[in-house]
Amino acid sequence: MRQNTPTDLILTTDRFVTHLSTVPANLGQPVGLFVREKVLASHQNKAQPKVVLMVHGGFAPSLVAYDLAYKDYSFMNALALQGFDVFVLSHTGYPPSPRPMMDDPNNVAKEHQSELIPHILSDYSNPRYPHKLVSSGTEWDELETVVNFICDLRKVDKISFVGWSTGTPRAGGYAALHPERVDKLVMFGIAPFFDIEDPPTQFPEDGAPTILQTRDFLLNNRWRDHVHGEHQLEDPEVCNAVWNELMAADPIGASWGRDGRGIMRAPNRMNYGWKTNLKKIKAPTLMLLGEFDDYEKRIEAWNALESPQKMFIKVRHSSHFMQFESARHFLYKSTVNWLEQGTVENHVKGEFEVSPEGELSELQKLGN
């Protein structure tokens, strides 16, 4: 889907939604969760708006994942231009939302501290706050607060969700807990199952609040190593744009990298319940998965989903970073179709694949 409408017709509003934290590090404290909204000026006060909340993944905050300030790579803009009232949330641990305990380099997990020695830390150290930071449960609590805020703001009873990567069990878990609030779901780069299904018996678990990811690991090991054709990346410079936006969102992380290019910081999480919640989701659900996105492992989530209306699309020549690749045009188009009509090219359920040229066909055998 190409963006032909001028983006200056889109109104952008940034807010901090008040939430009573259930994160152990700042338990019971009122915090401000960052929420951005984009809507066409002509739709600002529209009755019965089409409302969607986009939920980010494990490392990239929402503004990078969905509103990349580079050419026409903003997923938010693509949906807003199609008449949606689009919201994104940054969970605790991701900028600009609170990042308790994360600014102290001593609170980086020991297995990641080598990236900070000797320029930030003189040697390995034990964390001053010796616990993991957030959990699936604390993130569902944050989604509940933000969804209630959006529903009150826009005077709707339910909204739709888009989730990417770890954002799929976040959004999917909320949908399992609060089916009355969820219209439709779109999930791409779907997360594989977590190691555990039940909440940890010790809460918070021992550990450290912060984990790290280097530029080289993100752009090469996780992304460019999964690019297998000259046309998969419409613009190879988008990789650098993603990193630059990540560093702009996190000045502290930008100052920690040993190579002068910065480093990504994310909260150490206690994840659980994904496989169990997939069986409870009732909302019509579209899942998309790139063929170069650890396909055999991530496809397990599709097989566990029991929504009565569900559709799967294998996206050829695409990786985990589909929204920044040539496949983004199909991703935008299919997301709009599903959220508006519960169909993609008149299909309401089943297993399909899409070619690099955007042609949809039945998937003969999952995993091929």
C-alpha positions, 0 to 999 in steps of 0.5 A: 500500500503506497502512501499518496495522501499528504502526511501533513493532514495527520494530527499527532498527539503525545500523552502520558497516561497515568497508571498505578504501577504493578512493576515491583521496582516502582510498585504502587507508584503513579507513572506516566505511560507514553502513548502517541496518537495519529489521526487524519484531521478530518477524522479527529472527532468522527463518531464511531472511529476505527481505533487500533492500538499497536504494541511493540516488541522486546527491544524496539520502542513503539516510536521506532517499531511503528512510527519510523521517521524515515521516508514512508516507513511509518506504519502508523501513518499508513493506517492513519491515512486509511482513516484509522485512529492509531495509538501506540504505547511504550511499556515500562522499560522503553522510552519515553515511558519510565525505566526504573533502575535501568540508568545504573550500568551496574544493573545490567545483566552480568552476561551483557556487562562485557559490552560496558567494560572498561569504558563504562564499568571497570569490572563485572559487578553484581546488580544493585537491584538484583531482580528482573524488571517487568513481567507479562502480567505487569504489561497486561496491567499497563495495556488494561489502563491504556485501553480503558483510557483510549475507549473513554477518550474515543467513546468506544467499547472495543478496539483492535490491536496490531502486535509485532514480535514480543508484542504478540503475546502482550496483545494476545494475552490482553485479548485472552483476558479481556475479550470484551475489549478486543475487536480484531487482532493482527500479529506479525513476526509472532513470538515463539512459545516462552519457556514457562506458562505459569507466573514465576513462583518467586516474583520478581525473579532474581536477575538484573533489570537491564539487557543489551543488544549491540548495533552489530547484533541487531543489524547483522545477526538479526536482520541482514543475515536474514536478507536473501535477495536484492529486492527484500530491502527496498532501501538498504539505508533503512537499517541505519535509519532504524538504529539512528532512531533507536539511539535518538530515543535513548541518549543513555544507551547512545552513550554506552556503546564501546564503538561510539555508536551506542547500544540498545537497552531493554528491560529484563522480562519474566515472560509466561502464558503465551501458549495458554493464551493462544487457546483463549483468544476469541477475536478474529486474528490475522497472523503473518510470518516472514519465511526468513523469520525463524519460521519453524519455531515461530509457526508454533503460535499459529498452530496453537491459536484457536480463534474461530476466525483466523488466517495465516499468511507466510510472507515470502522474501521477508524477515522479522523486520517486515515493516521495514522491508519491501513486504511492508506494502502487503503488510499495510494493505492486509492489516487495513483489510483485516481490521476493516472487514475481517478479510484479506482479498475476500478470504476470512480464514485459512493458510496462505502465502504471498509472493514478493510481487504481492500475489496471495495463494493457498499455502500447500504445506506449512513449513515449506 
